[in-house]
Amino acid sequence: MLKKFAFNCLRNFNAAFGMVSLTAIALGTVATFSGLGLLYLARSGFPIVEEERSEQIAYIGTGAIVLGFTGIIFASLGGAFFSIVEESEETNSSRKTAKIADIKPLVLTKTESFENFDCLPSIYTYKVMNFEGHPDSKCLVICRFEEKAYRKFVLYEELRSHQIDDLAVIYDETDPDRLIGQTFSSYKPLPCEALEEHLDIHRRYINAVNSEEFSSCYLLVCAGCKLLHGANNIVCGIHPYGCLEHSCCPDKQWDERKALFPFEDDAVVENLNREISSNQANIYKFYGNLILWDEYANRRFSFSYSGILLKHSDRLLELGMEATLLSYIQYFRTRNVVVFDYVASGRVLEFAKELKGIAQIEFDGDEISIFFDIYAPCHRFRRDGVSLHPYSTFVPQELRYNYNLVSYVNYLKSKKSGVLR
């Protein structure tokens, strides 16, 4: 605190010294021209002031001008020095989480409670975002979110052009705007350090791609692998020509600095897919999350790389509200799909009778439709009762986790909210 006070005092003194110097220049200019004017009048026979006194006034004015310019030079040097010191202080403070300069905090009000800050994981997720709407930044940034009591902080670092180019190589994107939403994990708590390490981990991959010695498909699974050679047309010692038989290399060894959540590694995701793909389900990595796609029911479930079901995700009620990714994997690994044809069995005709006066039900080919009138939304289902559009906005909120032909018919019967007469 005392250091900052002394620094401000010196800076104010320097500013005052500069103003005095400017004043000296102004007064000296007036005195010089006045003295020279009086001197010329005296020599011309109009001695308003004695000639010696006129010369003294001119000399004093000239001296004041010289001293004023000297003072301006020293004040300018002092201002430059204070600016450098201040910039250095801001740069040093940016290394601290509580005082961020280049890594600037955005504080967002959080409306719901959260877990204790001390329980934050040691692995941080960083995301590429565009802060064009923020007054302090109009470019791509790398950032992470940090939660405290009723506050959410966004720590971010502006991306330079060469960093954007390197990230475009890592994520195989040609348009910088397509980088928005891309993520990576790191043990580093500050965005600038995490970004520097992330690019360094992938440096050999970036250089190999930019060398144009290899087709990108040869190197796609090699990003971040410490075995990558990437020079002289040699991919690595184990796979000199690249690993083309697998979507992820079985011999890949991540750089020791690379932080990975339990389900972030491509090899882990591929192993999980082997367990559930035969039952019409697959997992995909999508912008920092995992999407478990139920191909049979046309439903998707979103998880973090830690295997936690996201709040906005669809969910299977029979597994409970707190089920993790492994619980869903076990479900899809063992589920037995029994296809029931509601049209062939005559159940659709029974539903039509039950919904008389409430809604109208029809079937055409492989599609069953339920509607109130030609202007109301039409709910469509497959012959086996699975919804064709499970995430439509007109799906009743009460059925958002259990929307199918049977549940919707029961819902209409209980509400009796149709408009048919």
N, C-alpha and C positions, 0 to 999 in steps of 0.2 A: 504494500500500500504506500509506504514512504517512498519507495523507488518510483512508483508511478506519479506521486505528487511532485517529486523533484524533477522528473522528466517533463511534466506539464509546465512547471515553473520555468525551466530552461527554454522550452519551446515558446512560451509566452514572451520571455525576455528577448529571444531572438526575433520574434515578430515585432516587438516594440523597437528594438534596435534598427530593424529594417525601416520602420516608419520614420524614426528620427533621421536616418540617413536620407530618405526621400525628402524630408522637410529641409535638411541641410542643403541638398541639391537645389531645391526650389528657391530658398532664401539666397543661396550663393549666386544663383543665376540672376536674381533681381539685383543683388548688390553689385555684381560684375558689370551688368549693363548700365546701372545707375552711375557707378564710378567712372566708367569709360565715357559716358555721356557728359558728365560734369567736367572730366578732364579735357575733352575736345572743346567744350564751351570756354573753359579757362584759357586754352591755347588760342582760341579764336578771338579773344578780347572781351569775353563775357564771363568774368570770374565770379560765378555764383558761390562757389566754394573754393578754398585755396587748392592750388594744383597738387600740393603734396598730400592734402587730405583726400582728394579725389583718387590719387594713385593708391593710397592705403585702402580705400573702400574697394577698389577694383581688385587689389591683391587679396584682401580678406574674402571677397566673393569667390575668386578663383580657388583659393585654398579650401573654402567650404564645399565647392563643387567636387574638388579632388577627394576630400575626406568623405563626402557623401557617396561617391561612386565606390570608394574603397569599402565603406560600410555595407553598401548594397552587395558587393561581391562576397564579403564575409557572411552576411545574412543569408545569401543564397546557398553558400556552401553549408552553413549551419542547418538551413531548412532541408537540404538534400540529406544531410547526415541524420537528422531526426526522422525523416521519412524512411530511410533505410532501417534505422533501429526499430521504428514502429512496425514496418513490414516484417522484420525478423521476429519481433515479438508475436505478431499474428500467426506467422508460420509455425513457431514453436507451440503456440497454444492450440493449433489445429491438431496436434498429436494427442491432445487430451480429450477424452470423451465429453467432459463438462464444458470445455471451451473450444468450440469448433469454428474455424475460419473458412479454409478451403472445404472442410467437411462440415457443412452448415446444417444445423438442426431445424426441422420443421416439427412443431408441436401440434398434434391433432387431439381434439377432445375425444376421449373414449367413453362411450355411453354405458358400457357394461363392465363388470368386475373381471379381474383376471388373477392368475396365480402370482405368488410372491416373486419379486424381481430377482431375488437371490437364487431362484430355481431355473434361471435361464440356462439353456444348454450351452456347452462349450463349442458347438459347431454353429456357425452363423450362415444364413442364406442371404446371398446378394442377388439383386435383380437389376436389370437394365431398364430404366424408365426415361420418360421425356418430361422435363419440368418446364415446358414451354409457357405454361400459364403462371409460373412462379416469377415474381419481379426480379429476383436475384439470379435467375438462371434461365436460359432459353436454348438449351441443348440437351444431348443425351447425358445421363448420369448413371453411376452405379451406386446403389443404396441398399440399406437394410433397415428393418423396422425393429424398434426396441420399446418394450412396454414397461412403464412405471405406474405408480398409483394414479389412476384415472387419466393417464397421459400416454400417448403413443408418439415416440420420437422417430423421425426419419433422418438417418445419417447418410449423407451422400457426397460423392466426389464427381466433379465434372470430368467427362471423358474428352481426351485430346484426339486429334484426327488420327494419329498413328495407332492409338489404343483402339479406336473404333475399327480401323482396318484389321488389326490383329484379332479382335473379337469376331469380326465378320468371317475370318478364316476358320476360327475355332468352331463356330456354329454353322458354317457352310451357308452363309447368307451373302448375297451381293448387294442388297438394298439395306442401308443402315437402319431404316425405320423398321425392318423386320427383326432387328435385334431387340426391340422393345418387348419385355416380358421374359427374355432369356435369363437363366439363373445359374449360379454356381455356389458351392459351399466352401467354407474356409474356417480355419481356426483363428484367423486374425480378426480382432474386434473392430478395426478401423477400415473403412472402405478403400482408402488409398493403399494401405499395406496389403489388403486382401487382393485387390486388383493386380498390384505389382507381382505378387506371388503367383496368382492364377496365370498370368501371361508368361511368367518365367517357367512354370511347369509345362506349358504347351509350346515353349519357344522352338524346340526341335521340330515339332509338328508343323508349326507356322512356317518355319524356314523350308521344310521339306515340300509343303504345298506350294509355297511361293517360288521354289526352284523350278517347278514345272517338269521335274524329272519323273514324276509319278502321276498316274491318273488318281483323281480324288477318291475313287472307290477302293484303291489299294490301301489308302491311309486312313479311311474314315474311322475304323475301329482302333486306330493307333493313338488317337489324341490322348495325351496325358500318360502314355506308357513310357516307363524309364528304359525299356529295351529298344525303343525306336532309334534306328541309326539315321535313316533319312538322307543319305548322301551316296553318290556314286552308283545310283540306281539300285541300292540295297535298302530294303525296308528295315529288316532287322536280322539278327543271326539265326533265329528260329524260323522265320518266314521271310526269306530273302525277297520274294516277289509279292508279299502281302498275303493276308489271310482272307481268302475269298469263299471258303466253305461254310463260314459261320457268320451270323449277324454280329456276334461279338467273339473276339479271339480268346480261346481257352487258355492261352499262355500269357495273357496280358498281365503286366505287373505295374500297378499304379505308382507314381512318384510318391515317396514317403510323406511329402508335404501335403498331398492331396487329402482333403477332408471329405469323407463320404458318410452320409446317413445310412442306416441299415439297409434300406431298399433303394438306394440311389445308383448303385453299380449296375451296369447293363447286364453283366453276367448273372447277378442275382435275379433280375427281372426275367431273364430268359429261362432260368431254372423254374421260377414260379409258373411261367407260361406253359412249360412242359407238363406241369401237374394238372392244369385246368383247361387247356385248349381243347382237349378231347370232349369236354363237356360244354362246348360252345361259349367259352369265356376267355378273355385275353386281357393282359395288362399293357398299357402304353405309358411312356413318359411324355408329359406335355407341360412345358413351361414351368418346371419346378414342382410339379405334382404328378401323382400316379392316377391314371384313369383305368378302372377295372370295368371292362365293357362286357355286359351280359348280352351276347348276340341273340340268344333265344328270346329273351323277354324285351329286347331293345331298351335296356336300362343301363345307366352308367353310375359308378360309384367313385368318388374322388377321395384320395388319401394323400397325406404328406409323405415325404421320403422316410419319415420315422414310422410310418404305418398307422398314423392316426387318421380316423375318418373325419373329413372336414365338415364344418358346421353346415355349409350350404349344400352338402351332398345328399343325394338320394340314399336310402338305407333299407336294409331288410329288417322288418320289425321282429321277425322270429329270432334274430341274432342279438337283439337288444340295442339300446341307443349308444352304448359305449364300446361296441365291438371293434376290434382292430383289423388290420389287413390280413393277418394270419387266420383270424376267425372266418373271414370271407373266403380265403383260399381254401380252408378246410371244407366250407360249405360247397363251393363250386367243384372241389375235387371229388366229392362223394354224392352230389345231387343226382337224382335219377329223374329225367324229364319224361313224364307220362302225358302224351298228347291226347286230348279229349276234343272231339268234334261236336260243338254245340249245335251245329246245323243238322248233321246226319242223325244225331241222337234225338232230335225233336225238342231239345231244351229251348231253342229260340222261340218256337211256337208257344211254349209254356210261359216264357218271359213276356211275349206279346200280350197274353191274356192278363198276366199280373200287372202289366203297365198300362192297361186300357184306361183311358182318361187321364193318364199322367204323361206318357210319352209314346212315341211310335218307334217300333223296331222293325228293320228290314234287313234282308241279306241278299247279296248279289255276288255270285261267284265265290271268291275267297274272303269276302269282306262283309262284316255285320255292322249296321249303322243304327244309332239311336239318336233321335232328334225330337224337338217339340213342334217346330214349324219350320218353314223354309227359310226364315230369317234368323233362327237361333243356331248356335254352334252345333255341328254334327259330331257326335262321338263315334269313332270308328275302331273296330276291333277285328282281329283275325278270327278265323273259324274256331281256333283253339282258345279264344277268350283273351288273348294277349292284346294290349292296346297298340295301335299303330302310331299313336302320338302321345306317349306317356308324359311329356313335359310341356304340353300345350297350356296356354294361359287360362283356358276355360276349365281345366281340371279342378274339381272341388278341392279345397285345401285339406278337408278331412280325409281325402283319399290319396294325398300326394305320395305316400309311401306304400300304398296298396291299391293301385288303380288298375282294374281289369273289368272284364265284362260282368262277372258275377258281383263284384263289390259295387260297381256302379248301379246295377239293377237294384240291389238291396238299398243303396243310398237313396235312389229315387222313390222306392216304395216307402222308406221311412220318412222322407221329406214331403212326398206328395206335392212337389213344387212344379209340376208340369203345367202347360197352358192349353193342352188339348181338351176339348169338351165333347 
